[in-house]
Amino acid sequence: MSKKHYDDHLADFYSWMVGDFLEKKEEFQKFLETNNIYPSNTKVAIDLGAGHGIQSVALLGSGFDVTAIDFSDQLLKELSTNSEGQVATIAADIRSIKEYGRLNPELIICCGDTITHLESKSEATQLIADCERILVAGGKLILSFRDYSSELADHQRFIPVKSDASRILTCILEYGKEKVKVTDLLYEKTGDQWNQKVSSYEKVRVNPVEVVEAIENCGMSILFNEPINRMQTIVAKKTTNS
């Protein structure tokens, strides 16, 4: 996974890049309400790759007891501030999710393209299986990720992410067979001087069809499967006590 990229580069401007926290939090909370996702059993929700806490705080507002897992200490500190300390945080790799079955989660979420940061499609499949295994019966899994199965060509590979008077962020994509190399090109202005920062990492070219197959192979049923804000978003439900 791309922990070094976050520690050395992305964490410093992650919250700026994502946008207005309150607006994004309310957007996700509305998604939960629309899809009838609310505490109905243990009340426990786990947020994998929680970042600075948009989804975690939305879950908190919906009545869940939330545990956030992320490998970035810096982003988890921001999350604690954003949640006023009401979300439990764990600095860990999301691939360790199977170790937290003792929490008896009724909801696990992995949003914001986190799943593509894994090393391979097989790791994504394993993560889904591990989530299903520790969910209580009737529990739900929410995934959101970018569909990299189709290649962008030529100038389309250069994506203007965000800019303001002091920062300009561009993302450049280079496609391989199984992965896409992502280069974050950031210009920051200090006084009259613009400074360039560059960092690259790889994402897995996750295919929504393959993700659905992995979910259904675990015996889960698909409740929702649509793109939202260019993120493929899936809600699945565990129907057994496996």
C-alpha positions, 0 to 999 in steps of 0.5 A: 500500500502507499503509506509512504506517499501519504506520510511524505506527500499527500497527508499534508494537503489531503483535507484541502484536496477533498473539499468542504468537510461539512458538505461532504459529511452531510452528503454521506449522511444523506446517502446512509439515510436514503439507503436505510443504513442505521444502527439496528443491532450492535451499533458498531461501525468500522471505517477502513481507510478513514482519512480525516473522518468524513464518513466516520463523523457521518456515521457518528451522526447516524447513531453508530459507535465508530472505530476508524482504521487508517495507516496515517497518524496525521490524518487520524489526528485530524479525524479525532479533532473533527469528531471531537474525540468521539470516534475510536481510532486505530493506526493500522493497515486495513488488511488487518480487519480480520483482527477486529472481529471482537468488535462485532461490527454491523457495518463496515465501510471502505470508501474514497477509493481506498480499496484500490490502494491495495497491492493486488486484486486478490488482496481486494478480494481477501479484504471483502472476505475478511469483512464478511467474516467479521460482520454480524448476521444482517450486517452491511458492507459499503465500498466506494472506488474509482473504476480504472478498468477502462484506460484514459488516453492522451491528455485525458490522463492529466486530471486537474484535481483542485486549485486556488490562489496558493495551490494547484494539484494535477493527477497524472495516470499511466496504465499498466496491465494490472495497476495504474501509476498515479503521479500527484503534481502539486504546485504551492506558492510561498510569497512570490515563489511557486514550488513543485512537489511530485510523488507517485504510487500505484493503484490496482485497476479494480473492476466493479464487475469483479468486486460484485463477483467477490461480494456474491462469492462470499454469500452477500447480497447486493443492495446498491451498485451505482456510480456516485460522484464518479465513484462506484458505490456498492452496498452489500448485506450479509445474510448468514452467520458464516 
